[in-house]
Amino acid sequence: MSLEYTQRGFSLRDGRLVLAKGASIPVVWSRELPSAPTSVRVSRDALGHWYASFVVRRTVDSAPVTEAGIGVDWGVRATATTTDPSFDLPYRGHRARCAAELGRSQRKMARRRGTRGPQSKGYRRAAREATKLHKKAARQTQHEARVWAKSVVDHHGLIAVEDFTPKFLAKSTMARKAADAAIGAAKTELINRGMRAGRKVVLVRPAYTTMTCSRCFARAKQPLELAERTFRCQACGFTACRDRNAAGVILAVAERGHTRVDDVRQSDHLPRVAGGVAVRA
């Protein structure tokens, strides 16, 4: 990239980033800068790679106009289940696929770990291999979450998101799978992208979403066990996938202008119209 620019604290000349006190760093550009940068942040990751992030001004294309709505229910078997199956985010298991290589690197680390003084080159090399595998899986998961969030935001004006906090999964038997799925990162990416696009993003509390029927809003007397994957309504006979039904409840609550199931009263129920929920103006 041929760019010359000088700003307080740094400058760009002949493909090099010159920082304060004369530190000169060669830059490998990942993309063209749309405008002159106003600031820069230099960071280093766990592998020792250096990155320079520039703050620039750019024109943002407005999101397509749409009135469609979608409900998002988070899970471990599928990272995100929505009211429209074509927008589901499946669990890919990137970290599980590299578990064998990761296990070998961790066993090398255990064998070569010293008890005194600095660690050997063999230990540092094995630690670097393990870190590289972790980062590769994390990048793959992050990329899929970003692509999925952009697709959801581009096609929906109302995005109802389960306000799910995956912190409790860290103490369960699903901790490793939940960490690989990165539910929190996918949720943050969807919310931030929707807010930037000017979409209506509603966070719905997860309480009773699994126990409530998305068609008649009748609540089951007993909560479903985790192994029960099918929801059956005893009041109207509606049957659906447990997570798909929960996504429908989340969307219905948001369409009625609420953030939790308890706020939707039985007397306010309206018939469904064209797959959505009719709402009083």
C-alpha positions as CSV (number, residue, x, y, z in Angstrom):
1,M,0.0,0.0,0.0
2,S,1.4,3.4,-1.0
3,L,0.3,5.8,1.7
4,E,2.0,8.6,3.5
5,Y,0.3,10.1,6.5
6,T,1.5,11.8,9.6
7,Q,-0.5,12.1,12.8
8,R,0.4,12.9,16.4
9,G,2.2,9.9,17.8
10,F,2.7,7.9,14.6
11,S,3.2,8.2,10.8
12,L,3.0,6.0,7.8
13,R,5.7,6.1,5.2
14,D,6.7,3.7,2.4
15,G,4.8,0.8,3.9
16,R,6.3,1.2,7.4
17,L,4.6,2.3,10.6
18,V,6.8,4.8,12.5
19,L,5.8,5.2,16.2
20,A,6.8,7.6,18.8
21,K,10.6,7.8,19.7
22,G,11.4,6.6,16.1
23,A,10.4,2.9,16.3
24,S,9.9,1.8,12.7
25,I,7.8,-1.3,12.0
26,P,7.3,-2.9,8.5
27,V,3.5,-3.5,7.9
28,V,1.9,-6.3,5.9
29,W,-1.5,-4.8,4.9
30,S,-4.5,-7.1,5.1
31,R,-6.7,-4.5,3.3
32,E,-6.7,-1.1,1.9
33,L,-7.5,1.8,4.3
34,P,-10.6,3.7,3.1
35,S,-9.3,7.0,4.5
36,A,-6.4,8.5,6.4
37,P,-6.2,7.0,9.9
38,T,-6.6,9.1,13.0
39,S,-5.1,6.7,15.5
40,V,-3.5,3.3,15.8
41,R,-3.3,0.5,18.4
42,V,-0.5,-2.0,18.3
43,S,-1.1,-5.3,20.1
44,R,0.5,-8.7,20.5
45,D,-1.3,-12.1,20.7
46,A,-0.3,-15.2,22.6
47,L,1.7,-16.5,19.7
48,G,3.9,-13.4,19.6
49,H,2.3,-12.0,16.5
50,W,1.9,-8.2,16.3
51,Y,-1.1,-6.4,14.9
52,A,-1.8,-2.7,14.1
53,S,-5.4,-1.6,14.2
54,F,-6.2,1.8,12.6
55,V,-9.2,4.0,13.3
56,V,-10.5,5.4,10.0
57,R,-13.6,7.0,8.6
58,R,-15.6,5.0,6.0
59,T,-19.0,5.1,4.4
60,V,-21.4,2.5,5.6
61,D,-24.0,1.0,3.3
62,S,-27.5,1.1,4.9
63,A,-29.1,-2.3,5.6
64,P,-31.9,-3.5,3.4
65,V,-35.3,-2.5,4.5
66,T,-37.3,-5.4,5.9
67,E,-40.1,-6.0,8.4
68,A,-39.4,-9.7,9.0
69,G,-38.7,-10.8,12.6
70,I,-36.6,-13.7,13.9
71,G,-36.2,-15.3,17.4
72,V,-32.9,-16.7,18.5
73,D,-32.6,-19.4,21.2
74,W,-29.0,-20.4,22.3
75,G,-27.9,-23.9,23.1
76,V,-25.0,-26.3,23.0
77,R,-26.2,-29.0,20.6
78,A,-26.9,-26.2,18.1
79,T,-25.2,-22.9,19.0
80,A,-28.3,-20.9,17.8
81,T,-31.7,-22.2,16.9
82,T,-34.0,-19.6,15.2
83,T,-37.6,-19.5,14.1
84,D,-36.4,-20.0,10.5
85,P,-34.3,-23.2,10.1
86,S,-32.4,-21.6,7.3
87,F,-30.8,-19.2,9.7
88,D,-29.7,-21.7,12.4
89,L,-26.1,-21.6,13.6
90,P,-25.0,-25.3,14.0
91,Y,-22.3,-26.4,16.4
92,R,-19.2,-27.2,14.3
93,G,-16.9,-28.5,17.0
94,H,-13.7,-27.0,15.6
95,R,-11.8,-27.5,18.9
96,A,-13.0,-31.1,19.1
97,R,-11.7,-31.9,15.6
98,C,-8.1,-30.8,16.6
99,A,-8.4,-32.5,20.1
100,A,-5.9,-35.3,19.1
101,E,-3.2,-32.8,18.0
102,L,-3.9,-30.7,21.0
103,G,-3.6,-33.7,23.3
104,R,-0.2,-34.6,21.8
105,S,1.1,-31.0,22.4
106,Q,-0.2,-31.0,25.9
107,R,1.5,-34.3,26.7
108,K,4.8,-33.0,25.3
109,M,4.4,-30.0,27.6
110,A,3.8,-32.2,30.6
111,R,6.9,-34.4,29.8
112,R,9.2,-31.5,29.2
113,R,8.1,-29.2,32.0
114,G,10.9,-28.3,34.3
115,T,10.6,-27.7,38.0
116,R,13.4,-25.2,38.3
117,G,14.6,-22.3,36.2
118,P,13.4,-21.3,32.8
119,Q,11.6,-23.8,30.6
120,S,13.5,-25.7,27.8
121,K,13.1,-25.0,24.1
122,G,11.2,-28.2,23.7
123,Y,8.6,-27.1,26.3
124,R,8.2,-23.7,24.7
125,R,7.9,-25.2,21.3
126,A,5.1,-27.6,22.5
127,A,3.4,-24.7,24.3
128,R,3.4,-22.7,21.1
129,E,1.9,-25.6,19.2
130,A,-0.9,-25.9,21.7
131,T,-1.6,-22.2,21.6
132,K,-1.7,-22.2,17.8
133,L,-4.3,-25.0,17.8
134,H,-6.5,-23.1,20.3
135,K,-6.3,-19.9,18.3
136,K,-7.1,-21.7,15.0
137,A,-10.3,-23.2,16.5
138,A,-11.2,-19.9,18.0
139,R,-10.7,-18.0,14.8
140,Q,-12.9,-20.5,12.8
141,T,-15.7,-20.2,15.4
142,Q,-15.4,-16.4,15.4
143,H,-15.5,-16.3,11.6
144,E,-18.7,-18.4,11.4
145,A,-20.4,-16.3,14.0
146,R,-19.7,-13.1,12.1
147,V,-20.9,-14.5,8.8
148,W,-24.1,-15.9,10.5
149,A,-24.8,-12.6,12.4
150,K,-24.5,-10.6,9.1
151,S,-26.9,-12.9,7.4
152,V,-29.5,-12.6,10.2
153,V,-29.2,-8.8,10.4
154,D,-29.4,-8.3,6.6
155,H,-32.7,-10.2,6.4
156,H,-34.6,-9.2,9.6
157,G,-35.8,-5.9,11.0
158,L,-36.7,-7.3,14.4
159,I,-34.2,-9.6,16.1
160,A,-35.4,-11.2,19.4
161,V,-32.4,-12.6,21.3
162,E,-32.5,-14.8,24.3
163,D,-30.7,-13.0,27.1
164,F,-28.7,-16.1,27.9
165,T,-25.7,-16.0,30.2
166,P,-23.5,-19.1,29.6
167,K,-21.5,-18.6,32.7
168,F,-23.2,-21.4,34.6
169,L,-22.1,-23.9,31.9
170,A,-18.5,-23.5,33.1
171,K,-19.4,-25.6,36.1
172,S,-21.3,-28.3,34.2
173,T,-20.3,-31.4,32.1
174,M,-20.9,-29.3,29.0
175,A,-18.2,-26.7,29.8
176,R,-15.8,-27.8,27.1
177,K,-18.4,-27.9,24.4
178,A,-19.9,-24.6,25.5
179,A,-16.5,-22.9,25.4
180,D,-15.9,-24.3,21.9
181,A,-19.4,-23.0,20.7
182,A,-18.6,-19.5,22.1
183,I,-22.2,-18.6,22.7
184,G,-21.3,-15.4,24.4
185,A,-19.2,-14.2,21.5
186,A,-21.9,-15.1,18.9
187,K,-24.5,-13.3,21.0
188,T,-22.3,-10.1,21.3
189,E,-21.5,-10.2,17.6
190,L,-25.2,-10.4,16.7
191,I,-26.3,-7.6,19.1
192,N,-23.5,-5.2,18.0
193,R,-24.0,-5.8,14.3
194,G,-27.8,-5.4,14.7
195,M,-27.4,-2.1,16.6
196,R,-25.0,-0.8,14.0
197,A,-27.4,-1.6,11.2
198,G,-30.3,0.2,12.9
199,R,-32.3,-3.0,13.6
200,K,-34.6,-3.4,16.5
201,V,-32.8,-5.8,18.9
202,V,-34.8,-7.1,21.9
203,L,-33.2,-9.1,24.7
204,V,-35.7,-11.5,26.2
205,R,-35.2,-13.2,29.5
206,P,-34.9,-17.0,29.2
207,A,-37.2,-17.8,32.1
208,Y,-40.1,-20.1,31.1
209,T,-39.3,-19.9,27.3
210,T,-38.8,-23.6,27.2
211,M,-41.9,-24.4,29.1
212,T,-44.3,-22.1,27.2
213,C,-46.1,-22.9,24.0
214,S,-45.3,-20.5,21.1
215,R,-48.8,-21.0,19.6
216,C,-51.2,-20.6,22.6
217,F,-48.7,-19.4,25.3
218,A,-49.9,-22.1,27.8
219,R,-47.2,-23.0,30.2
220,A,-46.3,-26.6,31.0
221,K,-46.8,-27.6,34.7
222,Q,-43.4,-29.4,34.8
223,P,-40.1,-28.2,33.2
224,L,-38.7,-30.3,30.5
225,E,-35.7,-32.5,31.2
226,L,-32.6,-31.8,29.2
227,A,-32.9,-35.1,27.4
228,E,-36.4,-34.2,26.2
229,R,-35.9,-32.5,22.8
230,T,-39.6,-32.3,21.7
231,F,-42.1,-29.9,23.2
232,R,-45.7,-31.0,23.4
233,C,-48.4,-28.6,24.5
234,Q,-51.2,-30.2,26.6
235,A,-53.6,-27.3,25.9
236,C,-53.6,-27.0,22.1
237,G,-51.7,-30.1,21.0
238,F,-48.9,-28.2,19.3
239,T,-45.7,-30.2,18.9
240,A,-42.3,-28.8,17.8
241,C,-38.6,-29.0,18.5
242,R,-37.9,-27.8,22.0
243,D,-35.4,-25.1,20.9
244,R,-37.5,-24.1,17.9
245,N,-40.5,-23.6,20.1
246,A,-38.4,-21.5,22.6
247,A,-37.3,-19.3,19.7
248,G,-40.9,-18.8,18.7
249,V,-41.8,-17.8,22.2
250,I,-38.9,-15.3,22.3
251,L,-40.0,-13.7,19.0
252,A,-43.7,-13.6,20.2
253,V,-42.7,-11.8,23.4
254,A,-40.6,-9.3,21.5
255,E,-43.3,-8.6,19.0
256,R,-45.7,-7.8,21.8
257,G,-43.3,-5.3,23.1
258,H,-42.1,-7.2,26.2
259,T,-38.8,-8.6,27.4
260,R,-40.1,-11.6,29.4
261,V,-42.7,-14.3,29.2
262,D,-44.5,-13.3,32.4
263,D,-45.3,-9.8,30.9
264,V,-47.4,-11.4,28.2
265,R,-50.9,-12.0,29.8
266,Q,-53.3,-14.5,28.5
267,S,-56.0,-11.8,27.8
268,D,-53.6,-10.0,25.4
269,H,-53.2,-13.0,23.1
270,L,-53.9,-12.3,19.4
271,P,-54.2,-14.8,16.5
272,R,-51.2,-15.5,14.4
273,V,-51.0,-13.8,11.0
274,A,-48.9,-15.2,8.2
275,G,-46.5,-17.1,10.6
276,G,-46.1,-14.1,12.8
277,V,-47.9,-12.7,15.8
278,A,-50.5,-9.9,15.3
279,V,-49.9,-7.0,17.6
280,R,-52.3,-4.2,18.5
281,A,-51.2,-0.8,17.2
